[in-house]
Amino acid sequence: RELFRNKMESDTVLKSDFPVNTTPEWLRAAASSGNTAHFPLKELLSDSLYYPACGTDGVPIKFLSGYIPSFVYVDYGVHFDELQHALNEEHGFKGYVPVVNRNLEYHEIVPPGFQPALVPSQTETVKKMQRWRDAAPFAHWSVWKRDATLEDVHGPELFSLFYLCGEM
């Protein structure tokens, strides 16, 4: 991660390589609805950045929000309390406040009747991975809004963070 961070901070060409995105309508609707917002899974996954084994690393959000409206973080080793501490007590996202901050139910993210098909040889690997995991599975969604006193150069008006504790 340190190498990635150094690359991102030293690469002056990077930001010009991405087109600046406008805020998607689903994100504006979620922000205006607050914690009662419908979870727009299909729209959220479109044009999002997927970051497996992420821990609580905010570097991709720091450098890519404004170009990517939605971030999907997945790590089966992060406890819910650890995520909450990182988002709320530790530092959150400088210049942003959460306007949606809620835990998701299983039925909001998994289609009815869905059963993942495992190749027989994968079954033992999955069992081993479940023994290693020490965090209870959870899904958390937050939408962050830039402080109104800050200018556009600080970052986008809104971005979404969908965090899953599970094996993807």
ZATIZA-565076 format. One record per atom (N, C-alpha, C): residue in one letter; chain; x, y, z. Coordinates in nm, 2 decimals, padded with zeros to 4 digits. Layout:
<nodes>
+---------+--------+--------+--------+--------+
| residuo | cadena |     c1 |     c2 |     c3 |
+---------+--------+--------+--------+--------+
|       A |      A |      X |      Y |      Z |
...
+---------+--------+--------+--------+--------+
</nodes>
This chain:
<nodes>
+---------+--------+--------+--------+--------+
| residuo | cadena |     c1 |     c2 |     c3 |
+---------+--------+--------+--------+--------+
|       R |      A |  00.08 | -00.12 |  00.00 |
|       R |      A |  00.00 |  00.00 |  00.00 |
|       R |      A |  00.09 |  00.13 |  00.00 |
|       E |      A |  00.20 |  00.12 |  00.07 |
|       E |      A |  00.29 |  00.24 |  00.07 |
|       E |      A |  00.34 |  00.27 | -00.07 |
|       L |      A |  00.37 |  00.17 | -00.14 |
|       L |      A |  00.42 |  00.19 | -00.28 |
|       L |      A |  00.31 |  00.25 | -00.36 |
|       F |      A |  00.19 |  00.20 | -00.35 |
|       F |      A |  00.07 |  00.26 | -00.42 |
|       F |      A |  00.05 |  00.41 | -00.38 |
|       R |      A |  00.06 |  00.44 | -00.25 |
|       R |      A |  00.04 |  00.57 | -00.21 |
|       R |      A |  00.15 |  00.66 | -00.27 |
|       N |      A |  00.28 |  00.62 | -00.27 |
|       N |      A |  00.38 |  00.70 | -00.32 |
|       N |      A |  00.36 |  00.73 | -00.47 |
|       K |      A |  00.32 |  00.62 | -00.54 |
|       K |      A |  00.30 |  00.63 | -00.69 |
|       K |      A |  00.19 |  00.74 | -00.71 |
|       M |      A |  00.08 |  00.73 | -00.64 |
|       M |      A | -00.04 |  00.82 | -00.66 |
|       M |      A |  00.01 |  00.96 | -00.63 |
|       E |      A |  00.08 |  00.98 | -00.52 |
|       E |      A |  00.12 |  01.12 | -00.49 |
|       E |      A |  00.22 |  01.18 | -00.58 |
|       S |      A |  00.30 |  01.10 | -00.65 |
|       S |      A |  00.41 |  01.15 | -00.73 |
|       S |      A |  00.37 |  01.16 | -00.88 |
|       D |      A |  00.25 |  01.10 | -00.92 |
|       D |      A |  00.21 |  01.09 | -01.06 |
|       D |      A |  00.13 |  01.20 | -01.10 |
|       T |      A |  00.18 |  01.31 | -01.16 |
|       T |      A |  00.11 |  01.43 | -01.19 |
|       T |      A |  00.02 |  01.41 | -01.32 |
|       V |      A |  00.04 |  01.30 | -01.39 |
|       V |      A | -00.03 |  01.28 | -01.51 |
|       V |      A | -00.16 |  01.21 | -01.48 |
|       L |      A | -00.17 |  01.14 | -01.37 |
|       L |      A | -00.28 |  01.05 | -01.34 |
|       L |      A | -00.42 |  01.12 | -01.35 |
|       K |      A | -00.44 |  01.23 | -01.29 |
|       K |      A | -00.57 |  01.29 | -01.29 |
|       K |      A | -00.62 |  01.34 | -01.42 |
|       S |      A | -00.52 |  01.37 | -01.51 |
|       S |      A | -00.56 |  01.41 | -01.64 |
|       S |      A | -00.61 |  01.29 | -01.73 |
|       D |      A | -00.57 |  01.17 | -01.68 |
|       D |      A | -00.61 |  01.05 | -01.76 |
|       D |      A | -00.76 |  01.01 | -01.74 |
|       F |      A | -00.82 |  01.06 | -01.64 |
|       F |      A | -00.96 |  01.03 | -01.61 |
|       F |      A | -01.05 |  01.14 | -01.64 |
|       P |      A | -01.16 |  01.11 | -01.70 |
|       P |      A | -01.26 |  01.22 | -01.73 |
|       P |      A | -01.33 |  01.25 | -01.60 |
|       V |      A | -01.36 |  01.38 | -01.57 |
|       V |      A | -01.43 |  01.42 | -01.45 |
|       V |      A | -01.58 |  01.38 | -01.47 |
|       N |      A | -01.63 |  01.31 | -01.38 |
|       N |      A | -01.77 |  01.26 | -01.38 |
|       N |      A | -01.86 |  01.36 | -01.32 |
|       T |      A | -01.98 |  01.37 | -01.37 |
|       T |      A | -02.09 |  01.45 | -01.30 |
|       T |      A | -02.15 |  01.35 | -01.20 |
|       T |      A | -02.21 |  01.41 | -01.10 |
|       T |      A | -02.28 |  01.32 | -01.00 |
|       T |      A | -02.40 |  01.25 | -01.06 |
|       P |      A | -02.40 |  01.12 | -01.05 |
|       P |      A | -02.51 |  01.04 | -01.10 |
|       P |      A | -02.64 |  01.07 | -01.02 |
|       E |      A | -02.75 |  01.06 | -01.09 |
|       E |      A | -02.88 |  01.09 | -01.03 |
|       E |      A | -02.91 |  01.00 | -00.91 |
|       W |      A | -02.87 |  00.87 | -00.92 |
|       W |      A | -02.90 |  00.78 | -00.81 |
|       W |      A | -02.83 |  00.83 | -00.68 |
|       L |      A | -02.71 |  00.89 | -00.70 |
|       L |      A | -02.63 |  00.94 | -00.58 |
|       L |      A | -02.70 |  01.06 | -00.52 |
|       R |      A | -02.74 |  01.15 | -00.61 |
|       R |      A | -02.82 |  01.27 | -00.56 |
|       R |      A | -02.94 |  01.23 | -00.49 |
|       A |      A | -03.02 |  01.13 | -00.54 |
|       A |      A | -03.14 |  01.09 | -00.48 |
|       A |      A | -03.11 |  01.03 | -00.34 |
|       A |      A | -03.01 |  00.95 | -00.33 |
|       A |      A | -02.97 |  00.88 | -00.21 |
|       A |      A | -02.93 |  00.99 | -00.10 |
|       A |      A | -02.86 |  01.09 | -00.15 |
|       A |      A | -02.82 |  01.20 | -00.05 |
|       A |      A | -02.93 |  01.28 |  00.00 |
|       S |      A | -03.03 |  01.30 | -00.09 |
|       S |      A | -03.15 |  01.38 | -00.04 |
|       S |      A | -03.24 |  01.30 |  00.04 |
|       S |      A | -03.24 |  01.16 |  00.03 |
|       S |      A | -03.33 |  01.08 |  00.11 |
|       S |      A | -03.26 |  01.04 |  00.25 |
|       G |      A | -03.14 |  01.05 |  00.26 |
|       G |      A | -03.07 |  01.02 |  00.39 |
|       G |      A | -03.07 |  00.87 |  00.42 |
|       N |      A | -03.08 |  00.84 |  00.54 |
|       N |      A | -03.07 |  00.70 |  00.58 |
|       N |      A | -03.19 |  00.61 |  00.54 |
|       T |      A | -03.30 |  00.67 |  00.49 |
|       T |      A | -03.41 |  00.60 |  00.44 |
|       T |      A | -03.40 |  00.57 |  00.29 |
|       A |      A | -03.28 |  00.61 |  00.23 |
|       A |      A | -03.26 |  00.59 |  00.09 |
|       A |      A | -03.27 |  00.44 |  00.05 |
|       H |      A | -03.33 |  00.42 | -00.07 |
|       H |      A | -03.33 |  00.29 | -00.13 |
|       H |      A | -03.18 |  00.26 | -00.17 |
|       F |      A | -03.14 |  00.13 | -00.14 |
|       F |      A | -03.00 |  00.10 | -00.18 |
|       F |      A | -03.00 |  00.06 | -00.33 |
|       P |      A | -02.94 |  00.14 | -00.42 |
|       P |      A | -02.94 |  00.12 | -00.56 |
|       P |      A | -02.83 |  00.03 | -00.61 |
|       L |      A | -02.83 | -00.10 | -00.57 |
|       L |      A | -02.72 | -00.18 | -00.60 |
|       L |      A | -02.67 | -00.18 | -00.74 |
|       K |      A | -02.76 | -00.20 | -00.84 |
|       K |      A | -02.72 | -00.21 | -00.98 |
|       K |      A | -02.65 | -00.08 | -01.02 |
|       E |      A | -02.71 |  00.04 | -00.99 |
|       E |      A | -02.66 |  00.16 | -01.03 |
|       E |      A | -02.53 |  00.19 | -00.96 |
|       L |      A | -02.52 |  00.16 | -00.83 |
|       L |      A | -02.40 |  00.18 | -00.76 |
|       L |      A | -02.28 |  00.10 | -00.81 |
|       L |      A | -02.30 | -00.02 | -00.86 |
|       L |      A | -02.19 | -00.10 | -00.91 |
|       L |      A | -02.15 | -00.06 | -01.05 |
|       S |      A | -02.23 |  00.02 | -01.12 |
|       S |      A | -02.19 |  00.07 | -01.25 |
|       S |      A | -02.09 |  00.18 | -01.23 |
|       D |      A | -01.97 |  00.17 | -01.30 |
|       D |      A | -01.87 |  00.27 | -01.29 |
|       D |      A | -01.81 |  00.29 | -01.15 |
|       S |      A | -01.81 |  00.18 | -01.07 |
|       S |      A | -01.75 |  00.19 | -00.93 |
|       S |      A | -01.61 |  00.13 | -00.93 |
|       L |      A | -01.54 |  00.17 | -00.83 |
|       L |      A | -01.41 |  00.11 | -00.81 |
|       L |      A | -01.42 |  00.00 | -00.71 |
|       Y |      A | -01.37 | -00.12 | -00.74 |
|       Y |      A | -01.38 | -00.24 | -00.66 |
|       Y |      A | -01.24 | -00.26 | -00.59 |
|       Y |      A | -01.23 | -00.27 | -00.46 |
|       Y |      A | -01.11 | -00.27 | -00.39 |
|       Y |      A | -01.11 | -00.39 | -00.29 |
|       P |      A | -01.07 | -00.51 | -00.33 |
|       P |      A | -01.06 | -00.62 | -00.24 |
|       P |      A | -00.94 | -00.61 | -00.14 |
|       A |      A | -00.95 | -00.67 | -00.02 |
|       A |      A | -00.85 | -00.67 |  00.08 |
|       A |      A | -00.80 | -00.53 |  00.11 |
|       C |      A | -00.90 | -00.44 |  00.12 |
|       C |      A | -00.88 | -00.30 |  00.14 |
|       C |      A | -00.84 | -00.25 |  00.28 |
|       G |      A | -00.88 | -00.33 |  00.38 |
|       G |      A | -00.87 | -00.27 |  00.51 |
|       G |      A | -00.95 | -00.15 |  00.52 |
|       T |      A | -00.89 | -00.04 |  00.58 |
|       T |      A | -00.96 |  00.09 |  00.58 |
|       T |      A | -00.87 |  00.20 |  00.51 |
|       D |      A | -00.82 |  00.16 |  00.40 |
|       D |      A | -00.73 |  00.24 |  00.32 |
|       D |      A | -00.81 |  00.34 |  00.24 |
|       G |      A | -00.81 |  00.47 |  00.27 |
|       G |      A | -00.88 |  00.57 |  00.20 |
|       G |      A | -00.82 |  00.63 |  00.08 |
|       V |      A | -00.69 |  00.59 |  00.05 |
|       V |      A | -00.62 |  00.65 | -00.06 |
|       V |      A | -00.69 |  00.65 | -00.20 |
|       P |      A | -00.75 |  00.54 | -00.24 |
|       P |      A | -00.82 |  00.55 | -00.37 |
|       P |      A | -00.94 |  00.65 | -00.37 |
|       I |      A | -01.00 |  00.66 | -00.26 |
|       I |      A | -01.11 |  00.76 | -00.25 |
|       I |      A | -01.05 |  00.90 | -00.25 |
|       K |      A | -00.94 |  00.92 | -00.18 |
|       K |      A | -00.88 |  01.06 | -00.18 |
|       K |      A | -00.84 |  01.10 | -00.32 |
|       F |      A | -00.79 |  01.01 | -00.40 |
|       F |      A | -00.73 |  01.05 | -00.53 |
|       F |      A | -00.83 |  01.03 | -00.65 |
|       L |      A | -00.93 |  00.94 | -00.63 |
|       L |      A | -01.01 |  00.91 | -00.75 |
|       L |      A | -01.16 |  00.96 | -00.74 |
|       S |      A | -01.20 |  01.00 | -00.62 |
|       S |      A | -01.34 |  01.06 | -00.61 |
|       S |      A | -01.34 |  01.18 | -00.70 |
|       G |      A | -01.45 |  01.20 | -00.76 |
|       G |      A | -01.46 |  01.31 | -00.86 |
|       G |      A | -01.44 |  01.25 | -01.00 |
|       Y |      A | -01.37 |  01.14 | -01.01 |
|       Y |      A | -01.36 |  01.06 | -01.14 |
|       Y |      A | -01.44 |  00.94 | -01.13 |
|       I |      A | -01.46 |  00.88 | -01.01 |
|       I |      A | -01.53 |  00.76 | -00.98 |
|       I |      A | -01.63 |  00.80 | -00.87 |
|       P |      A | -01.76 |  00.78 | -00.90 |
|       P |      A | -01.86 |  00.82 | -00.79 |
|       P |      A | -01.89 |  00.72 | -00.68 |
|       S |      A | -01.84 |  00.60 | -00.70 |
|       S |      A | -01.88 |  00.49 | -00.61 |
|       S |      A | -01.76 |  00.40 | -00.58 |
|       F |      A | -01.74 |  00.36 | -00.46 |
|       F |      A | -01.63 |  00.28 | -00.42 |
|       F |      A | -01.69 |  00.15 | -00.35 |
|       V |      A | -01.65 |  00.04 | -00.39 |
|       V |      A | -01.69 | -00.09 | -00.33 |
|       V |      A | -01.57 | -00.15 | -00.26 |
|       Y |      A | -01.57 | -00.15 | -00.13 |
|       Y |      A | -01.45 | -00.21 | -00.05 |
|       Y |      A | -01.50 | -00.34 |  00.00 |
|       V |      A | -01.41 | -00.44 |  00.00 |
|       V |      A | -01.44 | -00.57 |  00.05 |
|       V |      A | -01.32 | -00.62 |  00.12 |
|       D |      A | -01.34 | -00.66 |  00.25 |
|       D |      A | -01.23 | -00.72 |  00.33 |
|       D |      A | -01.30 | -00.81 |  00.44 |
|       Y |      A | -01.26 | -00.94 |  00.44 |
|       Y |      A | -01.33 | -01.02 |  00.54 |
|       Y |      A | -01.26 | -01.02 |  00.68 |
|       G |      A | -01.15 | -00.94 |  00.69 |
|       G |      A | -01.08 | -00.93 |  00.82 |
|       G |      A | -01.11 | -00.81 |  00.89 |
|       V |      A | -01.19 | -00.72 |  00.85 |
|       V |      A | -01.22 | -00.59 |  00.92 |
|       V |      A | -01.35 | -00.61 |  01.00 |
|       H |      A | -01.34 | -00.58 |  01.13 |
|       H |      A | -01.45 | -00.58 |  01.22 |
|       H |      A | -01.54 | -00.46 |  01.19 |
|       F |      A | -01.67 | -00.47 |  01.22 |
|       F |      A | -01.76 | -00.35 |  01.21 |
|       F |      A | -01.71 | -00.24 |  01.29 |
|       D |      A | -01.67 | -00.26 |  01.41 |
|       D |      A | -01.63 | -00.15 |  01.50 |
|       D |      A | -01.50 | -00.08 |  01.45 |
|       E |      A | -01.42 | -00.16 |  01.38 |
|       E |      A | -01.30 | -00.10 |  01.32 |
|       E |      A | -01.34 |  00.00 |  01.21 |
|       L |      A | -01.43 | -00.05 |  01.12 |
|       L |      A | -01.48 |  00.04 |  01.01 |
|       L |      A | -01.54 |  00.16 |  01.07 |
|       Q |      A | -01.63 |  00.15 |  01.17 |
|       Q |      A | -01.70 |  00.27 |  01.23 |
|       Q |      A | -01.60 |  00.36 |  01.29 |
|       H |      A | -01.49 |  00.31 |  01.35 |
|       H |      A | -01.39 |  00.40 |  01.41 |
|       H |      A | -01.32 |  00.47 |  01.30 |
|       A |      A | -01.29 |  00.41 |  01.19 |
|       A |      A | -01.22 |  00.47 |  01.08 |
|       A |      A | -01.30 |  00.58 |  01.01 |
|       L |      A | -01.43 |  00.55 |  01.00 |
|       L |      A | -01.52 |  00.64 |  00.93 |
|       L |      A | -01.57 |  00.76 |  01.02 |
|       N |      A | -01.58 |  00.74 |  01.15 |
|       N |      A | -01.64 |  00.84 |  01.24 |
|       N |      A | -01.54 |  00.90 |  01.33 |
|       E |      A | -01.48 |  00.82 |  01.41 |
|       E |      A | -01.39 |  00.87 |  01.52 |
|       E |      A | -01.25 |  00.90 |  01.48 |
|       E |      A | -01.19 |  00.82 |  01.39 |
|       E |      A | -01.05 |  00.84 |  01.36 |
|       E |      A | -01.03 |  00.96 |  01.27 |
|       H |      A | -01.10 |  00.97 |  01.15 |
|       H |      A | -01.08 |  01.08 |  01.07 |
|       H |      A | -01.19 |  01.10 |  00.96 |
|       G |      A | -01.26 |  00.99 |  00.93 |
|       G |      A | -01.36 |  01.00 |  00.82 |
|       G |      A | -01.29 |  01.05 |  00.69 |
|       F |      A | -01.36 |  01.13 |  00.62 |
|       F |      A | -01.31 |  01.19 |  00.50 |
|       F |      A | -01.30 |  01.34 |  00.52 |
|       K |      A | -01.19 |  01.40 |  00.52 |
|       K |      A | -01.17 |  01.54 |  00.55 |
|       K |      A | -01.25 |  01.63 |  00.45 |
|       G |      A | -01.33 |  01.71 |  00.51 |
|       G |      A | -01.42 |  01.80 |  00.44 |
|       G |      A | -01.55 |  01.74 |  00.40 |
|       Y |      A | -01.58 |  01.62 |  00.44 |
|       Y |      A | -01.71 |  01.56 |  00.41 |
|       Y |      A | -01.78 |  01.51 |  00.53 |
|       V |      A | -01.91 |  01.51 |  00.52 |
|       V |      A | -02.00 |  01.45 |  00.62 |
|       V |      A | -02.09 |  01.35 |  00.56 |
|       P |      A | -02.12 |  01.24 |  00.64 |
|       P |      A | -02.20 |  01.14 |  00.59 |
|       P |      A | -02.35 |  01.18 |  00.59 |
|       V |      A | -02.42 |  01.17 |  00.47 |
|       V |      A | -02.56 |  01.20 |  00.46 |
|       V |      A | -02.64 |  01.07 |  00.46 |
|       V |      A | -02.58 |  00.96 |  00.42 |
|       V |      A | -02.63 |  00.82 |  00.44 |
|       V |      A | -02.53 |  00.74 |  00.51 |
|       N |      A | -02.57 |  00.67 |  00.61 |
|       N |      A | -02.48 |  00.60 |  00.69 |
|       N |      A | -02.56 |  00.48 |  00.76 |
|       R |      A | -02.57 |  00.37 |  00.68 |
|       R |      A | -02.65 |  00.26 |  00.73 |
|       R |      A | -02.60 |  00.12 |  00.70 |
|       N |      A | -02.64 |  00.03 |  00.79 |
|       N |      A | -02.61 | -00.11 |  00.76 |
|       N |      A | -02.71 | -00.16 |  00.67 |
|       L |      A | -02.67 | -00.26 |  00.58 |
|       L |      A | -02.76 | -00.31 |  00.48 |
|       L |      A | -02.80 | -00.45 |  00.53 |
|       E |      A | -02.92 | -00.49 |  00.49 |
|       E |      A | -02.98 | -00.62 |  00.52 |
|       E |      A | -02.94 | -00.71 |  00.40 |
|       Y |      A | -02.93 | -00.84 |  00.43 |
|       Y |      A | -02.89 | -00.94 |  00.33 |
|       Y |      A | -02.97 | -00.93 |  00.21 |
|       H |      A | -03.11 | -00.92 |  00.22 |
|       H |      A | -03.19 | -00.91 |  00.10 |
|       H |      A | -03.17 | -00.79 |  00.01 |
|       E |      A | -03.11 | -00.69 |  00.07 |
|       E |      A | -03.08 | -00.57 | -00.01 |
|       E |      A | -02.96 | -00.59 | -00.11 |
|       I |      A | -02.88 | -00.69 | -00.08 |
|       I |      A | -02.76 | -00.70 | -00.17 |
|       I |      A | -02.75 | -00.84 | -00.24 |
|       V |      A | -02.83 | -00.93 | -00.19 |
|       V |      A | -02.83 | -01.07 | -00.25 |
|       V |      A | -02.97 | -01.09 | -00.32 |
|       P |      A | -02.97 | -01.13 | -00.45 |
|       P |      A | -03.10 | -01.15 | -00.51 |
|       P |      A | -03.17 | -01.27 | -00.45 |
|       P |      A | -03.30 | -01.27 | -00.45 |
|       P |      A | -03.38 | -01.38 | -00.39 |
|       P |      A | -03.34 | -01.51 | -00.45 |
|       G |      A | -03.32 | -01.62 | -00.37 |
|       G |      A | -03.29 | -01.75 | -00.42 |
|       G |      A | -03.15 | -01.77 | -00.47 |
|       F |      A | -03.06 | -01.67 | -00.46 |
|       F |      A | -02.93 | -01.69 | -00.51 |
|       F |      A | -02.85 | -01.78 | -00.42 |
|       Q |      A | -02.78 | -01.88 | -00.48 |
|       Q |      A | -02.69 | -01.97 | -00.42 |
|       Q |      A | -02.57 | -01.98 | -00.50 |
|       P |      A | -02.45 | -01.94 | -00.45 |
|       P |      A | -02.33 | -01.94 | -00.53 |
|       P |      A | -02.30 | -02.09 | -00.56 |
|       A |      A | -02.26 | -02.11 | -00.68 |
|       A |      A | -02.22 | -02.25 | -00.73 |
|       A |      A | -02.07 | -02.26 | -00.71 |
|       L |      A | -02.03 | -02.35 | -00.62 |
|       L |      A | -01.88 | -02.38 | -00.60 |
|       L |      A | -01.84 | -02.50 | -00.68 |
|       V |      A | -01.73 | -02.49 | -00.74 |
|       V |      A | -01.66 | -02.61 | -00.80 |
|       V |      A | -01.63 | -02.70 | -00.68 |
|       P |      A | -01.65 | -02.83 | -00.69 |
|       P |      A | -01.62 | -02.92 | -00.58 |
|       P |      A | -01.48 | -02.90 | -00.52 |
|       S |      A | -01.38 | -02.87 | -00.60 |
|       S |      A | -01.25 | -02.85 | -00.54 |
|       S |      A | -01.24 | -02.72 | -00.46 |
|       Q |      A | -01.33 | -02.63 | -00.48 |
|       Q |      A | -01.32 | -02.50 | -00.41 |
|       Q |      A | -01.39 | -02.51 | -00.27 |
|       T |      A | -01.47 | -02.61 | -00.25 |
|       T |      A | -01.54 | -02.62 | -00.12 |
|       T |      A | -01.45 | -02.63 |  00.00 |
|       E |      A | -01.34 | -02.70 | -00.01 |
|       E |      A | -01.24 | -02.71 |  00.10 |
|       E |      A | -01.17 | -02.58 |  00.12 |
|       T |      A | -01.14 | -02.51 |  00.01 |
|       T |      A | -01.07 | -02.38 |  00.02 |
|       T |      A | -01.16 | -02.28 |  00.09 |
|       V |      A | -01.29 | -02.28 |  00.06 |
|       V |      A | -01.39 | -02.19 |  00.13 |
|       V |      A | -01.39 | -02.23 |  00.27 |
|       K |      A | -01.40 | -02.35 |  00.31 |
|       K |      A | -01.40 | -02.39 |  00.45 |
|       K |      A | -01.28 | -02.34 |  00.53 |
|       K |      A | -01.16 | -02.35 |  00.46 |
|       K |      A | -01.04 | -02.30 |  00.53 |
|       K |      A | -01.05 | -02.15 |  00.55 |
|       M |      A | -01.10 | -02.08 |  00.45 |
|       M |      A | -01.11 | -01.94 |  00.46 |
|       M |      A | -01.20 | -01.90 |  00.57 |
|       Q |      A | -01.31 | -01.97 |  00.58 |
|       Q |      A | -01.41 | -01.94 |  00.69 |
|       Q |      A | -01.34 | -01.96 |  00.83 |
|       R |      A | -01.26 | -02.05 |  00.84 |
|       R |      A | -01.19 | -02.08 |  00.97 |
|       R |      A | -01.09 | -01.96 |  01.00 |
|       W |      A | -01.03 | -01.90 |  00.90 |
|       W |      A | -00.94 | -01.79 |  00.92 |
|       W |      A | -01.01 | -01.66 |  00.96 |
|       R |      A | -01.13 | -01.64 |  00.90 |
|       R |      A | -01.20 | -01.52 |  00.92 |
|       R |      A | -01.23 | -01.50 |  01.07 |
|       D |      A | -01.20 | -01.38 |  01.12 |
|       D |      A | -01.24 | -01.36 |  01.26 |
|       D |      A | -01.34 | -01.24 |  01.28 |
|       A |      A | -01.38 | -01.19 |  01.17 |
|       A |      A | -01.48 | -01.08 |  01.17 |
|       A |      A | -01.62 | -01.13 |  01.12 |
|       A |      A | -01.72 | -01.09 |  01.19 |
|       A |      A | -01.86 | -01.13 |  01.15 |
|       A |      A | -01.89 | -01.05 |  01.02 |
|       P |      A | -01.95 | -01.12 |  00.92 |
|       P |      A | -01.99 | -01.05 |  00.80 |
|       P |      A | -02.09 | -00.94 |  00.82 |
|       F |      A | -02.07 | -00.83 |  00.74 |
|       F |      A | -02.16 | -00.72 |  00.75 |
|       F |      A | -02.15 | -00.64 |  00.61 |
|       A |      A | -02.25 | -00.56 |  00.59 |
|       A |      A | -02.25 | -00.47 |  00.47 |
|       A |      A | -02.29 | -00.33 |  00.52 |
|       H |      A | -02.22 | -00.23 |  00.48 |
|       H |      A | -02.24 | -00.10 |  00.53 |
|       H |      A | -02.23 |  00.00 |  00.41 |
|       W |      A | -02.33 |  00.09 |  00.40 |
|       W |      A | -02.33 |  00.19 |  00.29 |
|       W |      A | -02.33 |  00.33 |  00.34 |
|       S |      A | -02.24 |  00.41 |  00.29 |
|       S |      A | -02.24 |  00.55 |  00.33 |
|       S |      A | -02.23 |  00.64 |  00.20 |
|       V |      A | -02.29 |  00.75 |  00.21 |
|       V |      A | -02.28 |  00.85 |  00.10 |
|       V |      A | -02.23 |  00.98 |  00.17 |
|       W |      A | -02.13 |  01.04 |  00.11 |
|       W |      A | -02.06 |  01.15 |  00.17 |
|       W |      A | -02.08 |  01.27 |  00.09 |
|       K |      A | -02.10 |  01.38 |  00.16 |
|       K |      A | -02.13 |  01.51 |  00.10 |
|       K |      A | -02.02 |  01.61 |  00.14 |
|       R |      A | -01.97 |  01.68 |  00.04 |
|       R |      A | -01.87 |  01.79 |  00.07 |
|       R |      A | -01.93 |  01.90 |  00.15 |
|       D |      A | -01.85 |  01.95 |  00.24 |
|       D |      A | -01.89 |  02.06 |  00.33 |
|       D |      A | -01.92 |  02.18 |  00.23 |
|       A |      A | -02.03 |  02.25 |  00.25 |
|       A |      A | -02.07 |  02.36 |  00.17 |
|       A |      A | -01.98 |  02.47 |  00.17 |
|       T |      A | -01.89 |  02.49 |  00.26 |
|       T |      A | -01.80 |  02.60 |  00.27 |
|       T |      A | -01.67 |  02.57 |  00.18 |
|       L |      A | -01.66 |  02.45 |  00.13 |
|       L |      A | -01.54 |  02.41 |  00.05 |
|       L |      A | -01.57 |  02.43 | -00.10 |
|       E |      A | -01.47 |  02.46 | -00.17 |
|       E |      A | -01.49 |  02.48 | -00.32 |
|       E |      A | -01.47 |  02.34 | -00.39 |
|       D |      A | -01.51 |  02.35 | -00.52 |
|       D |      A | -01.50 |  02.23 | -00.60 |
|       D |      A | -01.37 |  02.16 | -00.61 |
|       V |      A | -01.26 |  02.24 | -00.59 |
|       V |      A | -01.13 |  02.19 | -00.60 |
|       V |      A | -01.10 |  02.09 | -00.49 |
|       H |      A | -01.17 |  02.10 | -00.38 |
|       H |      A | -01.15 |  02.01 | -00.27 |
|       H |      A | -01.19 |  01.86 | -00.31 |
|       G |      A | -01.29 |  01.85 | -00.39 |
|       G |      A | -01.33 |  01.72 | -00.43 |
|       G |      A | -01.48 |  01.72 | -00.48 |
|       P |      A | -01.53 |  01.61 | -00.51 |
|       P |      A | -01.67 |  01.60 | -00.57 |
|       P |      A | -01.77 |  01.64 | -00.46 |
|       E |      A | -01.89 |  01.68 | -00.51 |
|       E |      A | -02.00 |  01.71 | -00.42 |
|       E |      A | -02.04 |  01.59 | -00.34 |
|       L |      A | -02.05 |  01.47 | -00.40 |
|       L |      A | -02.09 |  01.35 | -00.33 |
|       L |      A | -02.01 |  01.23 | -00.38 |
|       F |      A | -01.99 |  01.13 | -00.29 |
|       F |      A | -01.94 |  01.00 | -00.34 |
|       F |      A | -02.00 |  00.89 | -00.24 |
|       S |      A | -02.00 |  00.77 | -00.29 |
|       S |      A | -02.06 |  00.66 | -00.22 |
|       S |      A | -01.95 |  00.56 | -00.18 |
|       L |      A | -01.97 |  00.50 | -00.06 |
|       L |      A | -01.88 |  00.39 | -00.01 |
|       L |      A | -01.97 |  00.28 |  00.03 |
|       F |      A | -01.95 |  00.16 | -00.04 |
|       F |      A | -02.02 |  00.04 |  00.00 |
|       F |      A | -01.91 | -00.05 |  00.05 |
|       Y |      A | -01.92 | -00.09 |  00.18 |
|       Y |      A | -01.82 | -00.17 |  00.24 |
|       Y |      A | -01.88 | -00.31 |  00.28 |
|       L |      A | -01.82 | -00.42 |  00.23 |
|       L |      A | -01.86 | -00.55 |  00.27 |
|       L |      A | -01.75 | -00.62 |  00.35 |
|       C |      A | -01.79 | -00.68 |  00.46 |
|       C |      A | -01.70 | -00.77 |  00.53 |
|       C |      A | -01.74 | -00.91 |  00.49 |
|       G |      A | -01.67 | -00.97 |  00.40 |
|       G |      A | -01.70 | -01.10 |  00.35 |
|       G |      A | -01.59 | -01.14 |  00.24 |
|       E |      A | -01.60 | -01.26 |  00.20 |
|       E |      A | -01.51 | -01.31 |  00.09 |
|       E |      A | -01.57 | -01.29 | -00.04 |
|       M |      A | -01.51 | -01.22 | -00.13 |
|       M |      A | -01.56 | -01.20 | -00.26 |
|       M |      A | -01.49 | -01.28 | -00.37 |
+---------+--------+--------+--------+--------+
</nodes>
